[in-house]
Amino acid sequence: MKYFFDTIETIPEGLGFSHFGPLHLAWLAGAALFAAVCVFLYRKSAPARRRYIRWLFAALLLADEVFKVACLLAGGNYRASYLPLHLCSINIFLIALHALHPSRLLDNFLYAICIPAALAALLFPTWVSLPAANFMHLHSFTVHILLASYPIMLTAGGDIRPQARYLPGCVALVLALAVPVYFVNVAFGTNFMFLMQADAGNPLRWFQQAFGSHLVGYPVLAGAVFAAMYGLPCCFRRLRAR
């Protein structure tokens, strides 16, 4: 617990974990098991209980964010870079809004944007310098597991029904969020939504090395993700119909 309140800016070197090492794989296995259990319980639940589960997820996500802020303040490490302006942090509040007032646009945003973003964070964590007994390590894994599980659970339960016609609106919403976030980055020297650079371990870094700009990777990766998220279910439905 010596380094529990440290952050990636203050932690000594050599205390973290490796990508796809035993600790990382254990978290991924736990995430898969948690999502599977949530899907099973949600599919078996009546509408009233489903509503309670959605509210519970929203409360857990908000509590996880409060836990992060409290530990940052306790350790004297709160700074502008920890404002909730990364895409996954914004999704915490979008899920809370969805739990209270679901809509087709939010359905598709959580399906097409939140799931891939949370899974990418779990597969390519940027907090590898932090040990297991650290609040940001715990927060980063648990919050992304919750972020991924919520829309997966609702999609498997039939409450979220992906419709490609809402995809332009989802892209427009991301761009609308990115514009003010960019100016925050410029003002405070931050890197929210990875608009300014791609950190080590981030797949966008491959595009930085190959093309000189990591931003090239956004439309490429988004196109591949959207094709998979909407194309594969469509193909599956057609095969099933036949």
Secondary structure, 3 states (H helix, E strand, C coil): CCCCCCCCCCCCCCCCCCCCCHHHHHHHHHHHHHHHHHHHHHHCCCHHHHHHHHHHHHHHHHHHHHHHHHHHHHCCCCCHHHCCCCHHHHHHHHHHHHHHCCCHHHHHHHHHHHHHHHHHHHHCCCCCCCCCCCHHHHHHHHHHHHHHHHHHHHHHCCCCCCCHHHHHHHHHHHHHHHHHHHHHHHHHCCCHHHCCCCCCCCCHHHHHHHHCCHHHHHHHHHHHHHHHHHHHHHHHHHHHHC
